[in-house]
């Protein structure tokens, strides 16, 4: 038995052990490519590190340092890690504070953190790094006054994955965690099939493949016409002639505006269409383009990022229903996946609605 193990066992068996410190890590590596967008809007530089470290304990106004890494103080509650005697895996609950909606902004368009790795670390105060005790007014030696710093004395890490978001409000966000052992299970078929619901990632090159113009929001608000915020500003209508090649002709959003530059920033106008594509991932699902329609003029694009500002932008999205799918595809065309809609008018949309096909299960004859 090593000295570190002996020190830990002594604390575990002590009648008066030191305070136990809980530290948490969230591994964002599976969604890192989206965080670059947060820099432009809010200056949140989450992309600097794939792991965010936090804890409910405070060291005056400073983070807790453990094994050379800093854990930012944040109100947090974690419970349900205990193993059950009925053979079921524990499903812990993690509640994280949501100051100023900062986590709401991050989880937006990031699938509610589902699949992110959560690691709970635990150690005793007496083993914390000496860096936590550098206040010369209280501790002239700069050493851990409660014991001896030992980075190898800690309880085994608890590793879980975010299974789902349970609730969200201005005070906090709660997540349900699941054991990695549950992720070992396999299902046949590997992708669940539903009679009236598409499971493909919208606009992804694998599966859906839609490369046309914006059609509607996830709430089925029309994005072809009539989406203007103020009627006095003019009609909200996307002209198909401005983007004859569909997605290929839609420009990427820039914090400098349409045709702007760092030296001369311009804004965006009603009816402008932009796209945002991740450039930092080889995963085709992560690289699926996201398309937005401008619903009112603005001069400073960086203050109205499409990801976050719904008063200026509406996102083209699919409600995953057969009706939504048939609004986007005309299977009588030569290339059913690459062909954008001919025109944004009733006749064109009606011809597509009457066809009755579904890309996720194309050829199976599903009808409305």
Secondary structure, DSSP 8 states (H G I E B T S, - for coil): --HHHHHHHHHHH-TT---EEEEEEEE-GGGGGGGHHHHHHH---GGG-SEEEEES--BTTB-EEETTEEEEE--EEEE--S--TTS-----EEEEE-GGGHHHHHHTTTGGGTT-EEEEEEEEGGGS-GGGG--TTT-TT-S-TTS---TT--EEEEEEEEEEEEEE-SSEEEEEEEEGGGGG---SSSS--BTTB--S-TT-TTTT---S---B-TT--BSSBS--S-GGG---B--GGGGTTGGGGSEE--TT-TT--SSS---B-TT-EEEE--SS---TTTT--EEEEE-S-BS-GGGS-TTT-TTTEEE-----BHHHHHHH--TTSSSTTT---S-SSHHHHHHHHTT---GGGTTS----
